Amino acid sequence: MLKKSLALVVISALLTSGCATASGARMSTRQPPSVVNGAAMGEYVQRIPAGSRVKVERTNGESMRATLMKATDQEIIVQRNTRVPEPPIRIPVAELARVTLDQGGGSTAKAVGIGIASGVGAFFAIVALAWAFAD
């Protein structure tokens, strides 16, 4: 009796854990970034090489991932990273809150490690269930 109830608890935990995953849309709770020193920001963006993938955050709270095409002390010119090409966008340095190099979402090794860990966990869950139901 104890084995069957334990098996039911494990099965329900495995089935309902998919509802609590971290994927999906999230609401932003961040406040819009404050205004930064325009001269310092202009100097900083000029040091980023053209062609770099960047994440641009504006003072109005809008953010975008883009490719830096040109940077001066007054404005930057970026092209959004979208599936369909868009025309370049000129953004005055005064409207920039943050510009960071986009490091990408992850690596292949990380994805392989997650896949292996998931497979091992599923294997042990199946073994535990088989052991629980084997009377």
Backbone as a chain_set.jsonl record, in Angstrom:
{"seq": "MLKKSLALVVISALLTSGCATASGARMSTRQPPSVVNGAAMGEYVQRIPAGSRVKVERTNGESMRATLMKATDQEIIVQRNTRVPEPPIRIPVAELARVTLDQGGGSTAKAVGIGIASGVGAFFAIVALAWAFAD", "coords": {"N": [[0.822, -1.196, 0.0], [1.935, 1.233, 0.804], [3.921, 1.569, -1.114], [2.438, 1.947, -3.458], [1.041, 4.326, -2.903], [3.198, 6.056, -2.637], [4.167, 5.904, -5.229], [2.052, 7.114, -6.612], [2.266, 9.72, -5.611], [4.782, 10.459, -6.642], [4.28, 10.255, -9.411], [2.269, 12.214, -9.719], [3.753, 14.449, -8.985], [5.652, 14.529, -11.028], [4.011, 14.948, -13.259], [2.721, 17.4, -12.73], [4.789, 19.189, -12.461], [5.528, 20.343, -14.83], [3.946, 22.537, -15.126], [5.119, 24.52, -13.703], [7.358, 25.577, -14.908], [10.094, 27.681, -15.979], [9.836, 28.925, -18.393], [8.245, 31.017, -20.879], [6.164, 33.979, -21.186], [6.835, 36.921, -19.313], [5.872, 39.415, -16.968], [7.114, 42.68, -16.883], [8.673, 44.108, -14.14], [10.378, 46.077, -13.671], [11.545, 49.388, -13.095], [11.613, 52.243, -15.279], [14.834, 52.968, -16.642], [17.098, 55.334, -15.173], [18.215, 58.641, -16.176], [21.344, 58.951, -17.769], [24.795, 60.082, -17.789], [25.345, 61.883, -20.609], [27.703, 62.515, -22.036], [29.557, 60.629, -21.123], [28.26, 58.277, -21.933], [28.25, 58.651, -24.709], [31.002, 58.539, -25.239], [31.51, 55.929, -24.436], [29.92, 54.298, -26.222], [31.183, 54.827, -28.597], [33.464, 53.336, -28.432], [32.687, 50.755, -28.827], [32.951, 48.226, -31.205], [31.903, 48.579, -34.634], [29.316, 46.577, -36.003], [28.98, 44.901, -33.904], [26.9, 42.863, -31.846], [24.406, 44.169, -29.873], [22.623, 45.038, -26.838], [20.228, 47.379, -26.425], [19.017, 49.711, -24.209], [16.565, 52.064, -23.607], [15.779, 55.343, -22.246], [13.057, 55.569, -21.956], [12.209, 53.087, -21.234], [11.999, 51.161, -23.182], [13.51, 48.384, -24.819], [15.877, 46.732, -26.95], [17.34, 44.258, -29.077], [20.075, 44.516, -31.15], [22.181, 45.259, -34.028], [25.085, 47.098, -33.958], [25.706, 49.757, -36.04], [26.902, 52.266, -36.445], [28.49, 54.685, -34.39], [28.434, 57.787, -32.807], [29.352, 60.735, -30.914], [26.939, 61.947, -30.54], [24.781, 60.334, -31.436], [23.604, 56.95, -31.99], [23.555, 54.43, -34.504], [21.623, 51.772, -35.193], [20.615, 48.452, -36.18], [17.797, 46.563, -35.862], [17.738, 43.199, -34.636], [16.013, 41.133, -36.3], [13.789, 38.715, -37.817], [12.869, 39.481, -40.324], [14.474, 41.873, -42.252], [14.897, 45.214, -41.057], [14.796, 48.804, -41.478], [17.685, 50.814, -40.591], [17.958, 52.354, -37.319], [18.078, 55.512, -35.84], [19.307, 56.615, -32.808], [19.358, 59.051, -30.402], [22.061, 59.846, -28.177], [21.306, 60.916, -25.765], [18.928, 59.619, -25.191], [19.654, 57.113, -24.421], [19.844, 54.596, -22.006], [21.251, 52.323, -21.308], [23.763, 50.417, -22.895], [24.765, 47.344, -23.871], [27.006, 44.658, -24.673], [25.729, 41.982, -26.503], [25.632, 38.808, -25.378], [24.496, 36.508, -26.279], [22.227, 33.665, -25.989], [23.108, 31.277, -24.816], [25.231, 28.353, -24.701], [26.268, 25.582, -26.773], [27.304, 23.474, -25.301], [26.128, 23.896, -22.817], [23.425, 23.383, -23.423], [23.596, 20.675, -24.129], [24.398, 19.583, -21.685], [22.135, 20.141, -20.083], [20.247, 18.581, -21.426], [21.305, 15.984, -21.02], [21.172, 15.808, -18.221], [18.393, 15.969, -17.862], [17.578, 13.612, -19.152], [18.814, 11.638, -17.541], [17.494, 12.116, -15.123], [14.85, 11.482, -15.87], [15.184, 8.773, -16.465], [15.828, 7.673, -13.919], [13.445, 8.277, -12.6], [11.616, 6.677, -13.95], [12.67, 4.153, -13.331], [12.277, 4.183, -10.554], [9.481, 4.259, -10.437], [8.858, 1.835, -11.677], [9.966, 0.072, -9.86], [8.366, 0.678, -7.673], [5.845, -0.251, -8.467], [6.283, -2.922, -8.848], [5.361, -5.73, -7.443]], "CA": [[0.0, 0.0, 0.0], [2.826, 2.391, 0.898], [4.607, 1.729, -2.399], [1.501, 2.489, -4.436], [0.778, 5.736, -2.599], [4.423, 6.779, -2.987], [4.207, 5.98, -6.686], [1.078, 8.127, -7.036], [2.829, 11.036, -5.29], [5.851, 10.721, -7.612], [3.649, 10.483, -10.711], [1.612, 13.53, -9.725], [4.8, 15.476, -8.959], [6.234, 14.615, -12.367], [3.044, 15.496, -14.205], [2.382, 18.797, -12.454], [5.964, 20.071, -12.45], [5.587, 21.042, -16.107], [3.2, 23.791, -15.01], [5.905, 25.498, -12.955], [8.623, 25.831, -15.569], [10.475, 29.087, -16.042], [9.673, 29.477, -19.729], [7.0, 31.746, -21.106], [6.227, 35.427, -21.06], [6.829, 37.465, -17.961], [5.586, 40.835, -16.889], [8.261, 43.45, -16.42], [8.423, 44.861, -12.917], [11.45, 47.042, -13.528], [11.269, 50.792, -13.334], [12.405, 52.752, -16.39], [16.155, 53.388, -16.201], [17.279, 56.766, -14.976], [19.018, 59.327, -17.169], [22.77, 58.814, -17.51], [25.652, 61.133, -18.312], [25.384, 61.761, -22.061], [29.08, 62.544, -22.531], [30.157, 59.324, -20.822], [27.622, 57.281, -22.785], [28.757, 58.873, -26.059], [32.373, 58.026, -25.293], [31.444, 54.469, -24.313], [29.4, 53.646, -27.426], [32.153, 54.976, -29.676], [34.491, 52.297, -28.265], [32.146, 49.458, -29.244], [33.198, 48.082, -32.645], [30.744, 48.475, -35.526], [29.009, 45.189, -36.322], [28.761, 44.147, -32.667], [25.511, 42.678, -31.419], [24.235, 44.888, -28.612], [21.285, 45.208, -26.27], [20.061, 48.806, -26.192], [17.905, 50.08, -23.333], [16.328, 53.501, -23.7], [15.289, 55.965, -21.014], [11.604, 55.39, -21.854], [11.944, 51.719, -20.818], [12.045, 50.269, -24.336], [14.801, 47.751, -25.053], [15.94, 45.986, -28.208], [18.601, 43.636, -29.46], [20.369, 45.088, -32.457], [23.563, 45.283, -34.476], [25.582, 48.471, -34.002], [26.239, 50.1, -37.349], [27.769, 53.436, -36.318], [28.3, 55.399, -33.131], [29.104, 59.077, -32.653], [29.104, 61.267, -29.575], [25.583, 62.483, -30.506], [23.771, 59.32, -31.703], [24.038, 55.651, -32.494], [22.725, 53.884, -35.564], [21.53, 50.329, -34.995], [19.615, 47.733, -36.954], [17.2, 45.531, -35.009], [17.936, 41.805, -35.016], [14.707, 40.528, -36.528], [13.776, 37.745, -38.907], [12.731, 40.284, -41.534], [15.305, 43.072, -42.069], [14.257, 46.514, -40.862], [15.741, 49.888, -41.738], [18.439, 51.244, -39.412], [17.307, 53.302, -36.415], [18.972, 56.495, -35.208], [18.912, 56.869, -31.426], [20.237, 60.037, -29.759], [22.744, 59.365, -26.976], [20.543, 61.39, -24.607], [17.838, 58.686, -24.933], [20.211, 55.811, -24.059], [20.027, 54.308, -20.586], [22.282, 51.299, -21.204], [24.136, 49.68, -24.099], [25.637, 46.246, -23.475], [27.264, 43.663, -25.701], [24.818, 40.838, -26.393], [26.438, 37.601, -25.298], [23.743, 35.371, -26.782], [21.401, 32.989, -25.014], [23.766, 30.163, -24.16], [26.165, 27.628, -25.537], [25.884, 24.221, -27.123], [27.668, 22.608, -24.178], [25.103, 24.071, -21.79], [22.229, 22.686, -23.877], [23.868, 19.241, -24.038], [24.382, 19.249, -20.255], [20.74, 20.142, -19.63], [19.606, 17.41, -22.016], [21.78, 14.782, -20.337], [20.607, 15.811, -16.868], [16.96, 15.644, -17.975], [17.477, 12.196, -19.485], [19.169, 10.851, -16.362], [16.391, 12.267, -14.173], [13.702, 10.713, -16.358], [15.514, 7.354, -16.309], [15.679, 7.286, -12.517], [12.023, 8.351, -12.258], [10.975, 5.471, -14.496], [13.13, 3.019, -12.522], [11.607, 4.266, -9.259], [8.082, 3.874, -10.63], [8.811, 0.394, -11.959], [10.241, -0.604, -8.58], [7.216, 0.872, -6.782], [4.715, -1.061, -8.915], [6.646, -4.346, -8.89], [5.015, -6.368, -6.164]], "C": [[0.868, 1.263, 0.0], [3.527, 2.647, -0.427], [3.684, 2.359, -3.443], [1.193, 3.961, -4.164], [2.009, 6.593, -2.905], [4.535, 6.945, -4.5], [3.236, 7.034, -7.203], [1.588, 9.537, -6.749], [3.912, 11.404, -6.297], [5.266, 11.018, -8.987], [2.994, 11.854, -10.761], [2.642, 14.655, -9.687], [5.431, 15.647, -10.328], [5.281, 15.258, -13.368], [2.761, 16.97, -13.975], [3.582, 19.725, -12.461], [6.121, 20.825, -13.762], [4.863, 22.375, -16.064], [4.031, 24.888, -14.348], [7.24, 25.784, -13.608], [8.855, 27.319, -15.705], [10.28, 29.689, -17.429], [8.353, 30.22, -19.84], [7.186, 33.233, -20.875], [6.155, 35.847, -19.597], [6.489, 38.949, -18.024], [6.813, 41.553, -16.341], [7.875, 44.251, -15.183], [9.488, 45.919, -12.697], [10.945, 48.46, -13.786], [12.076, 51.244, -14.545], [13.757, 53.243, -15.882], [16.257, 54.901, -16.072], [18.18, 57.341, -16.071], [20.49, 59.22, -16.776], [23.517, 59.998, -18.109], [25.826, 60.934, -19.816], [26.783, 61.738, -22.624], [29.762, 61.204, -22.297], [29.568, 58.239, -21.708], [28.114, 57.415, -24.225], [30.164, 58.333, -26.232], [32.38, 56.499, -25.258], [31.003, 53.812, -25.619], [30.355, 53.791, -28.603], [33.245, 53.921, -29.601], [33.996, 50.913, -28.672], [32.354, 49.329, -30.751], [31.899, 47.983, -33.45], [30.558, 47.013, -35.907], [28.769, 44.336, -35.089], [27.276, 44.009, -32.398], [25.382, 43.284, -30.029], [22.792, 44.807, -28.139], [21.194, 46.67, -25.869], [18.839, 49.014, -25.318], [17.784, 51.592, -23.348], [15.746, 54.025, -22.399], [13.781, 55.831, -20.868], [11.217, 53.959, -21.488], [11.985, 50.716, -21.953], [13.442, 49.661, -24.449], [14.737, 46.945, -26.332], [17.308, 45.346, -28.348], [18.859, 44.07, -30.895], [21.843, 44.912, -32.793], [23.988, 46.743, -34.606], [26.211, 48.734, -35.356], [27.228, 51.254, -37.265], [27.463, 54.104, -34.99], [29.096, 56.7, -33.167], [28.835, 59.565, -31.242], [27.688, 61.818, -29.435], [24.499, 61.415, -30.67], [24.422, 57.993, -32.056], [23.053, 55.22, -33.576], [22.783, 52.372, -35.408], [20.488, 49.748, -35.937], [19.113, 46.592, -36.083], [17.525, 44.14, -35.558], [16.565, 41.144, -35.104], [14.814, 39.541, -37.677], [13.69, 38.452, -40.249], [13.538, 41.564, -41.335], [14.473, 44.348, -41.961], [15.267, 47.602, -41.185], [16.48, 50.282, -40.455], [17.699, 52.326, -38.627], [18.369, 54.225, -35.831], [18.439, 56.782, -33.812], [19.87, 57.897, -30.839], [20.832, 59.475, -28.463], [21.984, 59.788, -25.719], [19.407, 60.439, -24.242], [18.336, 57.306, -24.505], [20.342, 55.688, -22.55], [21.169, 53.313, -20.402], [22.512, 50.671, -22.568], [25.12, 48.599, -23.655], [25.848, 45.31, -24.652], [26.373, 42.468, -25.452], [25.648, 39.571, -26.464], [25.705, 36.375, -25.821], [23.0, 34.675, -25.654], [22.088, 31.865, -24.267], [24.695, 29.468, -25.131], [25.64, 26.237, -25.831], [26.178, 23.268, -25.969], [26.631, 22.699, -23.056], [23.832, 23.303, -22.167], [22.411, 21.172, -23.786], [23.819, 18.798, -22.577], [22.972, 19.192, -19.699], [20.003, 18.924, -20.169], [20.01, 16.12, -21.326], [21.178, 14.696, -18.938], [19.122, 15.459, -16.889], [16.757, 14.159, -18.272], [17.783, 11.299, -18.299], [18.048, 10.925, -15.324], [15.171, 11.465, -14.587], [13.95, 9.214, -16.198], [15.302, 6.9, -14.867], [14.214, 7.362, -12.056], [11.295, 7.113, -12.752], [11.381, 4.236, -13.697], [12.42, 3.015, -11.168], [10.146, 3.861, -9.378], [7.948, 2.383, -10.891], [9.047, -0.394, -10.677], [9.036, -0.494, -7.637], [6.041, -0.024, -7.186], [5.015, -2.55, -8.986], [6.371, -4.969, -7.519], [5.436, -7.807, -6.161]], "O": [[0.58, 2.23, -0.705], [3.711, 3.798, -0.824], [4.114, 3.211, -4.22], [1.095, 4.755, -5.1], [1.879, 7.723, -3.376], [4.947, 7.997, -4.989], [3.562, 7.772, -8.133], [1.37, 10.449, -7.547], [3.959, 12.543, -6.762], [5.716, 11.945, -9.66], [3.149, 12.579, -11.744], [2.429, 15.706, -10.293], [5.717, 16.768, -10.75], [5.708, 16.027, -14.229], [2.58, 17.718, -14.935], [3.409, 20.944, -12.465], [6.79, 21.858, -13.795], [5.136, 23.254, -16.882], [3.675, 26.064, -14.428], [8.177, 26.197, -12.925], [7.931, 28.121, -15.564], [10.543, 30.877, -17.613], [7.463, 30.069, -19.003], [8.24, 33.68, -20.423], [5.503, 35.208, -18.771], [6.782, 39.635, -19.003], [7.469, 41.057, -15.424], [6.88, 44.977, -15.181], [9.504, 46.584, -11.662], [10.041, 48.683, -14.591], [13.134, 50.674, -14.814], [13.833, 53.862, -14.82], [15.58, 55.647, -16.78], [18.83, 56.593, -16.803], [20.844, 59.376, -15.608], [22.945, 60.808, -18.839], [26.391, 59.929, -20.248], [27.045, 61.021, -23.59], [30.465, 60.7, -23.173], [30.296, 57.369, -22.187], [28.367, 56.41, -24.889], [30.482, 57.736, -27.26], [33.159, 55.857, -25.963], [31.643, 52.865, -26.077], [30.341, 52.964, -29.514], [33.893, 53.637, -30.609], [34.799, 49.995, -28.843], [31.975, 50.228, -31.502], [30.924, 47.38, -33.002], [31.536, 46.292, -36.11], [28.395, 43.169, -35.208], [26.492, 44.914, -32.682], [26.148, 42.958, -29.122], [21.872, 44.547, -28.915], [21.993, 47.148, -25.063], [17.749, 48.547, -25.646], [18.759, 52.312, -23.134], [15.281, 53.257, -21.556], [13.264, 55.967, -19.758], [10.03, 53.639, -21.434], [12.005, 49.512, -21.696], [14.44, 50.339, -24.205], [13.66, 46.521, -26.751], [18.3, 45.833, -27.806], [17.973, 44.0, -31.747], [22.643, 44.477, -31.963], [23.327, 47.53, -35.284], [27.131, 48.031, -35.774], [28.267, 51.238, -37.925], [26.325, 54.092, -34.522], [30.278, 56.711, -33.513], [28.167, 58.887, -30.462], [27.267, 62.13, -28.322], [23.412, 61.558, -30.112], [25.609, 57.918, -32.373], [21.881, 55.596, -33.562], [23.853, 51.768, -35.482], [19.602, 50.45, -36.425], [19.892, 45.759, -35.623], [17.58, 43.929, -36.769], [16.029, 40.659, -34.108], [15.799, 39.53, -38.415], [14.364, 38.065, -41.204], [13.32, 42.277, -40.355], [13.485, 44.532, -42.672], [16.472, 47.35, -41.167], [15.955, 50.101, -39.357], [16.925, 53.103, -39.185], [19.424, 53.774, -35.385], [17.275, 57.145, -33.643], [21.074, 57.649, -30.78], [20.176, 58.72, -27.746], [22.019, 59.081, -24.712], [18.958, 60.442, -23.096], [17.525, 56.415, -24.252], [20.889, 56.574, -21.894], [21.96, 53.432, -19.467], [21.563, 50.423, -23.312], [26.187, 48.908, -23.124], [24.985, 45.18, -25.52], [26.268, 41.99, -24.323], [26.289, 39.29, -27.476], [26.271, 35.282, -25.801], [23.132, 35.056, -24.491], [21.668, 31.532, -23.158], [24.915, 29.938, -26.247], [24.682, 25.776, -25.21], [25.394, 22.361, -25.692], [26.3, 21.696, -22.424], [23.232, 22.645, -21.317], [21.48, 20.46, -23.408], [23.257, 17.748, -22.268], [22.646, 18.291, -18.926], [19.22, 18.302, -19.45], [19.169, 15.258, -21.072], [20.725, 13.631, -18.52], [18.649, 14.725, -16.022], [15.866, 13.525, -17.706], [17.089, 10.308, -18.074], [17.694, 9.915, -14.717], [14.527, 10.835, -13.748], [13.039, 8.467, -15.839], [14.674, 5.871, -14.619], [13.799, 6.579, -11.202], [10.45, 6.563, -12.046], [10.55, 3.374, -13.413], [12.008, 1.959, -10.687], [9.626, 3.181, -8.493], [7.028, 1.741, -10.384], [8.398, -1.414, -10.442], [8.719, -1.43, -6.903], [5.315, -0.506, -6.317], [4.103, -3.358, -9.165], [7.105, -4.728, -6.56], [5.229, -8.508, -5.17]]}, "num_chains": 1, "name": "protein.A"}
